[in-house]
Amino acid sequence: MLMILHRPLAAWLSQLVLGLQNGAFYAMLSLGLAIIFGMLNIINFAHGAMFMMGAFATWMLANYIGIGYFPSLILAPLIVGFLGLLLEKTVISRLYKLDHLYGLLLTFGLALVIEGLFRNAYGSSGLPYAPPGALQGATNLGFMYMPNYRGWVVGVALVVCLATWVVIEKTRLGATLRAATENAALVQAFGVNVPRLISLTYAGGVALAALAGVLAAPIYSVNPDMGSGLINTVFAVVVIGGMGSILGSVITGFMLGLIEGLTKVLYPEGSGAVIFLVMVIVLLAKPRGLFGKAA
Amino acid sequence: MSVSTTSTTGSPAKLAMERTGRTGFSRTQFVAFLIMVVIIAVAPLVLYPVFLMNVLCAALFACAFNLLIGYVGLLSFGHAAFFGMGAYVTAWTAKTWGLSAELSILAGGATGALLGLALGWLAIRRQGIYFAMITLALAQMVYFFCVEAPFTGGEDGIQQVPRAPLFGFISLNDDRAMYAVTAVIFLAGFLLIHRIVHSPFGWVLKSIRENEPRATSLGYRTDDYKLIAFVLSAGLAGIAGGTKALVFGIATLTDVLYTTSGDVVLMTLLGGLGTIFGPVSGALVVKAMENYLAPFGAWVTVTQGAIFVVCVLAFRRGIIGELGALLKLSL
């Protein structure tokens, strides 16, 4: 068998796919964080909790009403997005005049509340969710066996990230959004309902996290802590990429997933820390982040 | 960046004019300090000493954290790294090398300070939200290190750490003796922080909090000041963690987990950012809550989250800040 750096090729390829899959989650989550930050100037610490709620919504839809995986892909983000809308309207919107750090503290508190409530209701052992039949099994690509579900996750994430980029960069709505990010007061003077735009932006970012949660439900066991573990890594991804660019967060997300996957082949013990190590290097070389704008 | 901290007596100029002796205490603060000392002395007669020691360690941790957020305006979300590594190193040196109590705690503090020097040097490159995210991420790296490193004992942690005799001959196996040591460490740390804040160095820190570009234009190397404050804060957090490790005889992954970082933010926010006695009262409330709500499981987390939300929305000055505003005193 072909060996690269004393590791079999099959191990490289399978970790490559796994890395891309994790990268898909990093990309979707950091994209949502970047959109929310651009508009609201808040770092949404509750993003991991929203991701977790997306997975739980999927599980609940299946176990309580018998709604399958594919409808959940639409329904769960809508449900969680609506919850996000309510949160923004009732709580988060009160903070816009304050320092950014209060937004961080508030959403951290919200994450604790949400995760605590789910832990009370469902325990922390995790609930199983089977992937739909159509996506089970693996496909022989000739040089490797590709698990279908992993390919599906990467594909969906790419499509969604691209669609988000098109909406923000190429449509009229996106242009309004970008204008409001630059100067909300001026856009409001042109007759745009900026507070509504802000609410919808938050809901949109949260829905992205929830969609990632739906995709994650069949892979990870659905449990209340699934988001808080991931969000710390995503914060490092955000620091590496900088939050200035949509495409930048997507590229950074996938790239770091890959780096993490490949580290797993070479030095498994270091795979948990490698993203943070990359962050340190980026901070030393380019403190603003790879795609960050100058302040 | 300007996290609004409490200047209850109005303008900073008026604050500066307030009669503060060589200690940096105003008369009311001195009285409040004496009351605190009396409470610390009397409390173990009424309450369980181990619980009180837990509170004192948490209070020192929160005071150290407050030095950054309250006086420099830097929100670190990674202070668990210094607290936890302090706990590990104290536990390890006490158990493996059989160091005496004061030396193992100092080793914990030195570890916190050194780690603070490394992580702080990286983190101060960015401000505001990014600073918080970077400290969180760096602390997560420390957490991964502790999971993998052999000396931490992984999931088991370092257990059955002996309370080695103080100075090699004063036994600490009795909880009252350990309590006295913990109380002295806390008070020393508290006074040190107070002294730092009221020194010329402390005034520069506060000027950085209020307006960093201005401080730079006045010729201060603000990065150096921030780094020194970070190292001091991290070192004291390490001492707090080390003391806790000796009190409970255990150092675990929970001490380095990000939830511990969240805890210390909560204690300080609840007590009052940038107040002298705020972190102490916040630590008391949070630890009491953890203690008495423990049977209700995850409701502790829910309550803590709710307190965060309420504090940020309606109660930004915290307990002591509000009390000070009510009494028109700077506490």
Interface residues (C-beta under 8 A of the other chain):
Chain A: F37 I43 V91 R94 L95 L98 D99 H100 L101 Y102 L104 L105 L106 F108 G109 L110 A111 L112 V113 I114 E115 G116 L117 R119 N120 S228 N232 T233 F235 A236 V238 V239 E269 G272 A273 F276 L277 M279 V280 L283 L284 P287
Chain B: M1 S2 V3 S4 L75 F77 L122 R125 R126 G128 I129 Y130 A132 M133 I134 L136 A137 L138 Q140 M141 F144 F145 V147 E148 Y258 G262 V265 L269 G297 A298 W299 V300 T301 V302 Q304 G305 A306 I307 F308 V309 C311 V312 L313 R316
